[in-house]
Amino acid sequence: MTLKPSADRMSPLEIRASLSLASLFALRMLGLFLILPVFAVHASQHLVGGDNSILVGLALGIYGLTQGILQIPFGMASDRYGRKPVIVFGLLLFAAGSFVSAVASDIWIVVLGRAIQGSGAISAAVVAMAADLTRDQHRTKAMAMIGASIGLTFALSLMAAPVLYVSIGMAGIFMVTGVLAVAAIYVVLKVVPPQPEIPASTSGHAEGVSLGEVLRNVELLRLNFGIFTLHMVQMAMFVVIPVLLVRSGALPVESHWEVYLPVVLVSFALMMPPIFMAERRGKMRQMFLASIALLLVVQIGFALFQDSLAAIVVLMIGFFVAFNILEASLPSLVSRLAPVAARGTAIGVYNTTQALGLFAGGLVGGWLAQIWGSVAVFVFGLVLIALWLIVAWGMRVPGKLVSRTLKLGLVGDVEVLRQKLVALRGVREAVINPEQGIAVLTVQVEIWDEQSVVKLIGGQA
């Protein structure tokens, strides 16, 4: 018999953990996004070698390459040495890279600094800690907060970067990101709750799910290809968009906030209704595919109307609406679709593909712009997003997950029982507590068979 559902609301500790960890994730992305609106223009005017679009793209994208290489090692280190020490070490690297970039007068020094910034690959450790500190029924909310923090950081960067650039210059922007990284260490040590100890007998984790199995999971492959594409296209676009704004509207870089501010405000207002409606009506798949289709339309529009300031503004609004919806949805879907025993591995692979997309987008975008011009960048984005739409078309979205607590009968081998439970249709996780005589299950509410579960655990119906 089901005793009672767990509380629908997140606890104060879960809220504190989710918000503080999302802020750390946002800070990591701030080091990437804050320079996007101004760096291409700054490099061409003030850095030795900065008139080469390929090198500008490399400076933007190298951050993602070192992130991609080190995501999984950092995640593994956090399993062995603890989440907080690894996160602190990553933030120190991030700060060091920021300070190196701040003193650069040559594009290659910026490349070096950005590579050091990216080597602070804390994403996997941050997401793993979010999973440690949240209950199963609220984990998707925590992941969505982390995903949404990327979109919010992107929006904030677009608004703040031109103003900061005028006030403190590119060196000042890099110094600010470095100082914020140091300040974030205080947040890790004093604000983020301690990592809990998870007893082996009740942790709910099974052994033996390999990296290969994760890489062969079709649904996860769809999502990984999606985050790679999203960030590759985003980075490639922002190799050329600041230059287009200067060219199309005779708008100096210090005035770009006049475009970014209304664009961001309008796009955030427009993204909320479809999210609420999709959740309420169970149309998440349709909303996801529609957002990809909107990105496709945006690329077509940029290729055709890049000389019109008005068109650029409208197209950027469309881009941000789609980007923010997808950025919030993708990590949540990964956490829900990943095999229970391989969630950490799946998150590590997801973060790696995201970072590699950033690197590839900067490099390819700079190369295309240098050889064939800005139109080629948007045609490339059009082709890549069209391929993503085809790949995503057959995706499935898991139903609503809820937590159920049931009485246990006599239990022999706890791990054998747990494995039998998670093998049942609709059961995502199972935590067995023989001392209290209960089993706590995370189930897909539309399809799980309560009677089969009760029969298996020997409880009373």
C-alpha positions as CSV (number, residue, x, y, z in Angstrom):
1,M,0.0,0.0,0.0
2,T,1.3,3.4,-0.8
3,L,1.9,5.3,2.4
4,K,1.8,8.8,1.0
5,P,3.6,10.8,-1.8
6,S,6.6,12.8,-0.8
7,A,6.1,16.6,-0.5
8,D,5.7,18.4,-3.8
9,R,7.8,21.3,-2.7
10,M,11.5,21.5,-2.6
11,S,13.0,21.8,0.9
12,P,14.9,25.0,2.0
13,L,18.1,23.0,1.7
14,E,17.3,21.8,-1.8
15,I,16.4,25.4,-2.9
16,R,19.7,26.7,-1.4
17,A,21.7,23.9,-3.0
18,S,20.1,24.4,-6.4
19,L,20.4,28.2,-6.5
20,S,23.9,28.3,-5.2
21,L,25.1,25.6,-7.6
22,A,23.3,27.2,-10.5
23,S,25.1,30.4,-9.7
24,L,28.5,28.6,-9.9
25,F,27.5,27.1,-13.3
26,A,26.4,30.5,-14.5
27,L,29.8,32.0,-13.4
28,R,31.6,29.4,-15.5
29,M,29.5,30.4,-18.5
30,L,30.0,34.1,-17.7
31,G,33.7,33.7,-18.6
32,L,32.6,32.6,-22.0
33,F,29.6,34.8,-22.7
34,L,30.8,38.1,-21.4
35,I,33.3,38.7,-24.1
36,L,31.1,37.5,-27.0
37,P,29.3,40.8,-27.8
38,V,32.5,42.8,-27.9
39,F,35.6,40.6,-28.4
40,A,35.5,40.4,-32.2
41,V,35.4,44.2,-32.5
42,H,38.0,44.7,-29.8
43,A,40.4,42.2,-31.2
44,S,40.4,43.8,-34.7
45,Q,41.2,47.2,-33.2
46,H,43.5,46.5,-30.3
47,L,45.2,43.0,-30.4
48,V,48.2,42.0,-32.5
49,G,46.8,39.3,-34.9
50,G,43.2,40.3,-34.0
51,D,42.3,41.1,-37.6
52,N,42.3,37.4,-38.4
53,S,38.8,36.0,-37.9
54,I,40.1,32.4,-37.6
55,L,42.3,33.5,-34.6
56,V,39.3,35.4,-33.1
57,G,37.2,32.2,-33.4
58,L,40.0,30.2,-31.8
59,A,40.2,32.6,-28.9
60,L,36.5,32.3,-28.4
61,G,36.3,28.6,-28.9
62,I,39.5,27.3,-27.1
63,Y,37.6,27.6,-23.8
64,G,35.3,24.9,-25.0
65,L,38.1,22.6,-26.1
66,T,39.8,22.4,-22.7
67,Q,36.4,22.1,-21.1
68,G,35.5,19.2,-23.3
69,I,38.8,17.4,-22.6
70,L,38.6,17.8,-18.8
71,Q,34.9,17.4,-18.0
72,I,35.0,13.7,-17.4
73,P,38.3,13.6,-15.5
74,F,37.0,16.4,-13.2
75,G,33.8,14.5,-12.7
76,M,35.7,11.3,-11.8
77,A,38.0,13.3,-9.5
78,S,34.9,14.7,-7.7
79,D,33.7,11.1,-7.1
80,R,37.1,10.2,-5.5
81,Y,38.1,13.4,-3.7
82,G,34.8,15.1,-3.1
83,R,32.8,17.7,-5.0
84,K,33.9,20.8,-3.2
85,P,37.7,20.4,-3.5
86,V,37.4,19.8,-7.2
87,I,35.1,22.8,-7.7
88,V,37.4,25.1,-5.8
89,F,40.4,23.9,-7.8
90,G,38.5,24.5,-11.0
91,L,37.6,28.0,-10.0
92,L,41.2,28.8,-9.2
93,L,42.1,27.7,-12.7
94,F,39.3,29.8,-14.1
95,A,40.5,32.9,-12.2
96,A,44.1,32.3,-13.3
97,G,43.1,32.2,-17.0
98,S,41.0,35.4,-16.6
99,F,44.0,37.3,-15.2
100,V,46.3,36.0,-18.0
101,S,43.8,37.2,-20.6
102,A,43.5,40.6,-18.9
103,V,47.1,41.5,-19.5
104,A,47.2,40.3,-23.2
105,S,48.1,42.6,-26.0
106,D,48.4,39.7,-28.5
107,I,45.6,37.4,-29.7
108,W,47.7,34.3,-28.9
109,I,48.0,35.3,-25.2
110,V,44.2,35.6,-25.1
111,V,44.1,32.1,-26.6
112,L,46.3,30.8,-23.8
113,G,44.3,32.6,-21.1
114,R,41.0,31.3,-22.5
115,A,42.5,27.7,-22.6
116,I,43.4,28.0,-18.9
117,Q,40.0,29.4,-18.1
118,G,38.3,26.4,-19.8
119,S,40.5,24.0,-17.9
120,G,38.5,24.7,-14.8
121,A,36.0,22.2,-16.0
122,I,33.6,22.2,-12.9
123,S,30.3,21.5,-14.7
124,A,30.2,17.7,-14.1
125,A,31.1,18.2,-10.4
126,V,28.5,20.9,-10.0
127,V,25.7,18.9,-11.6
128,A,26.7,15.8,-9.7
129,M,26.5,17.7,-6.4
130,A,23.1,19.0,-7.4
131,A,22.0,15.4,-7.8
132,D,23.6,14.5,-4.4
133,L,21.7,17.3,-2.6
134,T,18.2,16.9,-4.2
135,R,15.6,14.2,-3.8
136,D,14.6,12.2,-6.9
137,Q,11.3,14.0,-7.4
138,H,13.0,17.4,-7.3
139,R,16.1,16.6,-9.3
140,T,14.6,17.7,-12.6
141,K,13.8,21.1,-11.1
142,A,17.4,21.5,-9.9
143,M,18.7,20.5,-13.4
144,A,16.3,22.9,-15.0
145,M,17.6,25.7,-12.8
146,I,21.1,25.0,-13.8
147,G,20.1,24.9,-17.5
148,A,18.2,28.1,-17.2
149,S,21.2,29.8,-15.5
150,I,23.1,29.5,-18.8
151,G,20.4,31.3,-20.7
152,L,20.2,34.0,-18.0
153,T,23.9,34.4,-18.0
154,F,24.0,34.7,-21.8
155,A,21.3,37.4,-21.6
156,L,23.0,39.3,-18.8
157,S,26.3,39.2,-20.7
158,L,24.8,40.7,-23.9
159,M,23.4,43.6,-21.9
160,A,26.3,44.2,-19.6
161,A,29.3,43.6,-21.8
162,P,29.1,46.8,-24.0
163,V,28.6,49.0,-20.9
164,L,31.5,47.3,-19.1
165,Y,33.7,47.5,-22.2
166,V,33.3,51.3,-22.3
167,S,33.8,51.6,-18.6
168,I,36.7,49.3,-17.9
169,G,37.8,47.9,-21.2
170,M,38.4,44.3,-22.2
171,A,41.2,43.9,-19.6
172,G,38.7,45.1,-17.0
173,I,36.1,42.5,-18.1
174,F,38.6,39.7,-17.8
175,M,39.7,41.0,-14.3
176,V,36.0,41.1,-13.2
177,T,35.5,37.5,-14.2
178,G,38.6,36.5,-12.4
179,V,37.6,38.3,-9.2
180,L,34.1,36.8,-9.4
181,A,35.7,33.3,-9.6
182,V,37.6,34.0,-6.4
183,A,34.5,35.2,-4.8
184,A,32.7,32.1,-5.9
185,I,35.1,30.0,-3.9
186,Y,33.5,31.6,-0.8
187,V,30.1,30.5,-2.1
188,V,31.3,26.9,-2.5
189,L,32.8,26.8,1.0
190,K,30.2,28.7,3.0
191,V,26.9,28.7,1.0
192,V,26.6,25.4,-0.8
193,P,25.5,22.7,1.6
194,P,28.0,19.9,2.5
195,Q,28.1,16.9,0.2
196,P,26.0,14.1,1.9
197,E,27.4,10.7,2.8
198,I,25.4,8.1,0.8
199,P,25.4,4.7,2.4
200,A,26.2,1.9,0.0
201,S,23.2,-0.2,1.0
202,T,20.6,2.5,0.3
203,S,22.2,4.7,-2.4
204,G,20.2,3.1,-5.1
205,H,23.1,2.9,-7.5
206,A,24.0,-0.2,-9.4
207,E,27.3,-1.2,-10.8
208,G,28.3,-2.2,-14.3
209,V,26.8,0.5,-16.5
210,S,29.6,1.4,-18.8
211,L,30.5,4.5,-20.8
212,G,29.9,2.5,-23.9
213,E,26.3,1.8,-22.9
214,V,25.7,5.5,-22.3
215,L,27.2,6.3,-25.7
216,R,24.9,3.7,-27.4
217,N,21.7,5.1,-25.7
218,V,19.8,6.6,-28.7
219,E,17.8,9.1,-26.6
220,L,20.9,10.4,-25.0
221,L,22.7,10.6,-28.3
222,R,19.8,12.8,-29.6
223,L,20.2,15.2,-26.7
224,N,24.0,15.3,-26.9
225,F,23.9,16.1,-30.6
226,G,21.4,18.8,-29.7
227,I,23.5,20.6,-27.1
228,F,26.6,20.3,-29.4
229,T,24.6,21.9,-32.2
230,L,23.1,24.6,-30.1
231,H,26.4,25.9,-28.7
232,M,28.3,25.4,-32.0
233,V,25.8,27.6,-33.8
234,Q,25.6,30.1,-31.0
235,M,29.4,30.6,-30.9
236,A,29.7,30.8,-34.7
237,M,27.0,33.4,-34.8
238,F,28.7,35.6,-32.3
239,V,31.9,35.6,-34.3
240,V,30.1,37.8,-36.8
241,I,27.0,39.4,-35.1
242,P,28.9,42.2,-33.2
243,V,30.5,43.2,-36.5
244,L,27.1,43.1,-38.3
245,L,25.7,45.4,-35.7
246,V,28.4,47.9,-36.3
247,R,28.1,47.6,-40.1
248,S,24.3,47.5,-40.5
249,G,23.3,50.2,-38.1
250,A,26.4,52.4,-37.8
251,L,26.2,51.3,-34.2
252,P,29.4,51.5,-32.2
253,V,30.1,48.7,-29.9
254,E,29.6,50.8,-26.7
255,S,26.0,51.3,-27.9
256,H,25.2,47.6,-28.5
257,W,23.4,47.4,-25.2
258,E,20.7,49.5,-26.7
259,V,20.0,46.5,-28.9
260,Y,20.7,43.7,-26.5
261,L,18.6,45.0,-23.6
262,P,15.2,45.2,-25.4
263,V,16.0,41.9,-27.2
264,V,16.7,40.1,-24.0
265,L,13.7,41.5,-22.1
266,V,11.3,40.7,-25.0
267,S,12.7,37.2,-25.5
268,F,12.3,36.3,-21.9
269,A,8.7,37.5,-21.8
270,L,8.0,35.4,-24.9
271,M,9.7,32.2,-23.8
272,M,7.6,31.8,-20.6
273,P,4.1,31.2,-21.9
274,P,5.1,28.3,-24.2
275,I,7.0,26.6,-21.4
276,F,4.0,26.8,-19.0
277,M,1.6,25.8,-21.6
278,A,3.7,22.8,-22.8
279,E,4.1,21.6,-19.2
280,R,0.4,22.0,-18.4
281,R,-0.8,20.2,-21.6
282,G,1.9,17.6,-21.8
283,K,3.3,19.1,-25.1
284,M,7.0,19.2,-24.2
285,R,8.1,17.3,-27.3
286,Q,6.2,19.7,-29.6
287,M,7.6,22.7,-27.8
288,F,11.1,21.3,-28.1
289,L,10.8,20.6,-31.8
290,A,9.2,24.0,-32.4
291,S,12.1,25.7,-30.7
292,I,14.6,23.9,-33.0
293,A,12.4,25.0,-36.0
294,L,12.6,28.6,-34.8
295,L,16.4,28.4,-34.8
296,L,16.2,27.2,-38.4
297,V,14.1,30.2,-39.4
298,V,16.5,32.5,-37.6
299,Q,19.5,31.2,-39.6
300,I,17.6,31.7,-42.8
301,G,16.6,35.3,-41.8
302,F,20.2,36.2,-40.9
303,A,21.5,34.9,-44.2
304,L,19.0,37.0,-46.1
305,F,18.6,40.2,-44.1
306,Q,21.9,40.7,-42.2
307,D,22.3,44.2,-43.5
308,S,19.1,45.5,-41.8
309,L,19.4,46.5,-38.2
310,A,15.6,46.0,-37.6
311,A,15.8,42.5,-39.0
312,I,18.8,41.7,-36.8
313,V,16.9,42.8,-33.7
314,V,13.8,40.7,-34.6
315,L,15.9,37.7,-35.5
316,M,17.9,37.9,-32.2
317,I,14.7,37.9,-30.3
318,G,13.7,34.7,-32.0
319,F,17.1,33.2,-31.4
320,F,17.0,34.0,-27.6
321,V,13.5,32.6,-27.2
322,A,14.5,29.3,-28.8
323,F,17.9,29.2,-27.1
324,N,16.6,29.7,-23.6
325,I,13.9,27.1,-23.9
326,L,16.3,24.5,-25.2
327,E,19.0,25.4,-22.8
328,A,16.6,24.8,-19.9
329,S,15.1,21.7,-21.3
330,L,18.2,19.7,-22.4
331,P,19.9,19.0,-19.1
332,S,16.6,18.2,-17.5
333,L,15.8,15.6,-20.2
334,V,19.3,14.1,-19.8
335,S,18.8,13.7,-16.0
336,R,15.5,12.0,-16.7
337,L,16.4,9.7,-19.6
338,A,19.8,8.6,-18.4
339,P,20.1,5.1,-16.9
340,V,19.8,5.5,-13.1
341,A,23.2,3.8,-12.5
342,A,24.9,6.0,-15.1
343,R,23.4,9.4,-14.5
344,G,26.8,10.9,-13.6
345,T,28.5,9.4,-16.7
346,A,25.6,10.7,-18.9
347,I,26.0,14.2,-17.5
348,G,29.7,14.1,-18.0
349,V,29.3,13.1,-21.7
350,Y,26.6,15.8,-22.1
351,N,28.8,18.5,-20.7
352,T,31.7,17.3,-22.9
353,T,29.6,17.6,-26.0
354,Q,28.4,21.0,-25.0
355,A,32.0,22.3,-24.5
356,L,33.2,20.8,-27.8
357,G,30.3,22.5,-29.5
358,L,31.6,25.8,-28.1
359,F,35.1,25.1,-29.4
360,A,34.0,23.9,-32.8
361,G,31.6,26.8,-33.3
362,G,34.2,29.5,-32.6
363,L,36.8,27.9,-34.8
364,V,34.5,27.0,-37.7
365,G,32.6,30.3,-37.5
366,G,35.9,32.3,-37.6
367,W,37.1,30.2,-40.6
368,L,33.9,30.6,-42.6
369,A,33.8,34.3,-41.9
370,Q,37.4,34.7,-42.9
371,I,37.1,32.8,-46.2
372,W,33.5,33.3,-47.4
373,G,32.0,36.0,-45.2
374,S,29.2,36.1,-42.7
375,V,26.6,34.6,-44.9
376,A,28.5,31.4,-44.9
377,V,28.3,31.3,-41.1
378,F,24.5,31.4,-41.2
379,V,24.2,28.9,-44.1
380,F,26.4,26.5,-42.0
381,G,24.1,27.1,-39.0
382,L,21.0,26.4,-41.2
383,V,22.4,23.0,-42.4
384,L,23.4,21.9,-38.9
385,I,20.1,22.9,-37.3
386,A,18.1,21.2,-40.1
387,L,20.1,18.0,-39.3
388,W,19.3,18.4,-35.6
389,L,15.6,18.7,-36.3
390,I,15.7,15.4,-38.2
391,V,17.7,13.7,-35.4
392,A,15.3,15.0,-32.7
393,W,12.1,14.2,-34.6
394,G,11.8,10.7,-33.1
395,M,12.7,11.7,-29.6
396,R,10.6,10.7,-26.6
397,V,9.9,12.8,-23.5
398,P,9.5,10.8,-20.3
399,G,6.3,11.3,-18.4
400,K,6.0,12.9,-15.0
401,L,8.1,11.4,-12.3
402,V,6.8,11.1,-8.7
403,S,8.1,9.6,-5.5
404,R,6.1,6.8,-3.8
405,T,6.9,5.2,-0.4
406,L,5.7,1.6,0.1
407,K,5.8,-0.9,2.9
408,L,8.3,-3.8,2.7
409,G,7.7,-7.4,3.5
410,L,10.5,-9.7,4.4
411,V,13.6,-8.8,2.5
412,G,16.5,-11.1,1.6
413,D,19.1,-9.5,-0.6
414,V,18.5,-5.7,-0.8
415,E,20.5,-5.2,-4.0
416,V,18.8,-8.0,-5.8
417,L,15.4,-6.6,-4.9
418,R,16.4,-3.1,-5.9
419,Q,17.6,-4.4,-9.3
420,K,14.3,-6.3,-9.8
421,L,12.3,-3.1,-9.0
422,V,14.2,-0.8,-11.4
423,A,13.7,-3.5,-14.1
424,L,9.9,-3.0,-13.9
425,R,8.2,-0.8,-16.4
426,G,7.8,2.7,-15.1
427,V,10.1,2.4,-12.1
428,R,13.1,4.8,-12.5
429,E,14.8,4.5,-9.1
430,A,14.4,2.4,-5.9
431,V,15.9,3.0,-2.5
432,I,15.4,0.1,0.0
433,N,15.4,0.7,3.7
434,P,14.9,-2.6,5.6
435,E,15.4,-0.9,9.0
436,Q,12.4,1.3,8.5
437,G,10.5,-1.3,6.5
438,I,10.0,0.9,3.5
439,A,10.9,1.2,-0.2
440,V,11.1,4.7,-1.7
441,L,10.5,4.5,-5.5
442,T,10.7,7.1,-8.2
443,V,8.1,6.1,-10.8
444,Q,6.7,7.4,-14.1
445,V,3.2,8.0,-12.9
446,E,1.4,7.3,-16.2
447,I,2.8,3.8,-16.8
448,W,3.9,2.1,-13.5
449,D,2.0,-0.9,-12.2
450,E,1.6,-0.5,-8.4
451,Q,0.2,-4.0,-7.9
452,S,3.3,-5.6,-9.6
453,V,5.6,-3.5,-7.3
454,V,3.6,-4.4,-4.2
455,K,3.7,-8.1,-5.1
456,L,7.5,-8.0,-5.7
457,I,8.3,-6.3,-2.4
458,G,6.0,-8.5,-0.4
459,G,4.1,-5.5,1.1
460,Q,0.5,-5.3,1.9
461,A,-1.9,-4.0,-0.7
